[in-house]
């Protein structure tokens, strides 16, 4: 089973030839919910601004079903090249320990919800950094901040390590809730390589 690596936003410097050549084609963000929902809207909002920062189009593809886990599996089983990334949120089974996910950005709301962007584990560090820097810049755009504020959300920036720690804390929190509630979970669908 492949896992997803963190790409939380932070102002990181790109260096080396790999950083200069990436990206050279459109990037795809996979959303595990139908178009028009909050995950889709937030992904598209951030993707538009990230595309301006990173210099290529970011296409949002919706793969609804199985509580978002079809999309998670699609991202986890994609080549780790930074061109197929996914939107994650706390409602996904992945956040309760069935599929290790970290994200590129958190949007917090008073209810404690969050949203992030993930990449397949093994994605090169320079590509994670490029996505990271673009997401950070996008979220600090005044127009993005205003739109998020209108929705009752606020951007949070940090490093991949900080977001991994956040996801770990969320995973533990939801695992305790699931255990206390005696909720049975089904495994996340994946394909073998």
C-alpha positions in Angstrom: 0.0 0.0 0.0 1.3 3.4 -0.9 0.9 6.3 1.4 0.7 10.1 1.0 3.4 12.5 2.0 3.0 15.9 3.6 3.1 19.1 1.6 1.9 21.6 4.1 2.4 25.2 3.2 5.4 27.2 4.3 7.7 29.6 2.7 10.4 27.3 1.4 13.2 28.0 -1.0 13.5 26.0 -4.2 16.9 24.9 -5.4 18.5 22.6 -7.9 17.6 21.6 -11.4 14.5 19.7 -10.4 12.9 22.7 -8.9 13.5 24.8 -12.0 11.9 22.3 -14.3 8.8 21.5 -12.2 6.1 22.0 -13.1 6.2 21.8 -16.8 2.6 20.6 -17.4 -0.8 21.0 -15.6 -1.2 19.6 -12.1 -4.3 17.7 -11.1 -6.0 18.0 -7.7 -8.4 15.1 -7.0 -11.4 15.8 -4.7 -13.3 12.9 -3.1 -16.7 14.7 -3.2 -19.1 15.9 -5.8 -18.7 19.3 -7.5 -20.3 22.2 -5.6 -19.6 21.0 -2.1 -17.3 22.7 0.4 -14.2 20.5 -0.4 -14.6 21.1 -4.1 -15.1 24.9 -3.5 -12.1 25.2 -1.2 -9.9 23.2 -3.6 -10.9 25.3 -6.5 -10.4 28.6 -4.6 -6.9 27.6 -3.6 -6.1 26.0 -7.0 -6.8 29.2 -8.9 -4.4 31.2 -6.8 -1.8 28.4 -6.6 -1.8 28.2 -10.4 -0.9 31.9 -10.6 2.0 31.3 -8.3 3.3 28.1 -9.8 2.9 29.0 -13.4 0.7 26.1 -14.7 -2.9 25.3 -14.7 -4.3 23.2 -11.8 -7.2 21.1 -12.9 -9.7 19.9 -10.2 -11.1 16.4 -10.8 -13.9 15.1 -8.7 -14.0 11.4 -7.8 -16.8 11.1 -5.3 -17.6 7.9 -3.5 -16.8 5.8 -0.5 -16.6 8.9 1.7 -13.7 10.3 -0.3 -11.6 7.2 -0.2 -11.9 6.5 -4.0 -10.1 9.8 -4.5 -7.6 9.0 -1.8 -6.7 5.7 -3.4 -6.4 7.3 -6.8 -3.9 9.8 -5.4 -2.0 7.3 -3.3 -1.6 5.0 -6.3 -0.5 7.8 -8.7 3.1 8.3 -9.7 4.9 10.3 -7.0 5.8 13.1 -9.3 3.8 16.1 -7.9 1.3 16.1 -10.8 -1.5 14.3 -9.1 -2.4 15.6 -5.7 -5.5 15.3 -3.6 -7.8 17.3 -1.3 -8.2 15.9 2.2 -10.4 16.7 5.2 -11.2 15.3 8.6 -14.3 13.4 7.4 -12.3 10.9 5.4 -11.5 7.5 6.7 -7.9 8.2 5.9 -7.7 10.6 8.8 -8.5 7.9 11.3 -5.5 5.7 10.5 -6.5 3.6 7.5 -4.4 5.6 5.0 -1.7 7.8 6.3 -2.3 11.3 4.8 -0.8 14.7 5.4 -1.7 17.9 3.6 -0.6 21.1 2.0 -2.9 23.4 3.7 -5.3 23.7 6.6 -8.3 25.9 6.6 -9.7 26.1 10.1 -13.3 27.0 11.0 -14.9 27.6 14.4 -16.3 24.0 14.3 -12.7 22.7 14.0 -13.0 21.5 10.4 -10.0 21.6 8.1 -9.0 21.1 4.5 -5.7 20.1 3.0 -3.9 19.0 -0.1 -1.9 15.8 -0.3 0.6 14.1 -2.6 1.7 10.5 -3.0 4.4 9.4 -0.6 7.7 9.5 -2.5 7.0 12.8 -4.3 10.4 14.5 -4.6 11.1 17.1 -1.9 11.7 19.9 -4.4 8.3 19.4 -5.8 6.7 19.3 -2.4 8.5 22.6 -1.7 7.2 24.1 -4.9 3.6 23.1 -4.1 4.1 24.2 -0.5 5.4 27.7 -1.5 2.6 28.2 -4.1 -0.1 27.1 -1.6 1.3 29.4 1.1 1.4 32.4 -1.3 -2.1 31.6 -2.6 -3.5 31.5 0.9 -1.8 34.8 1.8 -3.5 36.6 -1.1 -5.8 39.3 0.2 -8.7 38.1 -2.0 -8.3 34.5 -0.8 -8.2 35.7 2.8 -11.4 37.7 2.3 -13.2 34.9 0.6 -12.3 32.4 3.3 -13.3 34.9 5.9 -16.7 35.3 4.3 -17.1 31.5 4.6 -16.1 31.5 8.3 -12.7 29.9 7.5 -9.1 31.2 7.9 -5.9 30.1 6.3 -3.1 28.6 8.4 0.4 28.3 7.2 3.3 26.2 8.4 5.7 23.5 7.3 5.2 19.9 6.1 6.4 18.6 9.5 3.9 20.8 11.3 1.0 19.5 9.2 2.1 15.9 9.7 2.0 16.5 13.4 -1.5 18.1 13.1 -2.7 15.1 11.0 -1.2 12.7 13.6 -3.1 14.5 16.3 -6.3 14.4 14.3 -5.9 10.7 13.6 -5.4 10.0 17.3 -8.4 12.1 18.2 -10.7 10.4 15.7 -9.4 7.0 16.6 -10.4 7.6 20.2 -13.9 8.8 19.2 -14.3 5.7 16.9 -13.1 3.3 19.6 -15.4 4.9 22.2 -18.3 4.8 19.9 -17.5 1.2 18.7 -17.8 2.3 15.0 -16.6 -0.4 12.5 -14.6 0.9 9.6 -14.0 -0.7 6.2 -10.5 -0.7 4.7 -9.6 1.9 2.1 -9.7 0.6 -1.5 -6.2 0.4 -3.1 -4.8 -1.4 -6.1 -1.5 -3.3 -5.9 1.3 -2.3 -8.2 
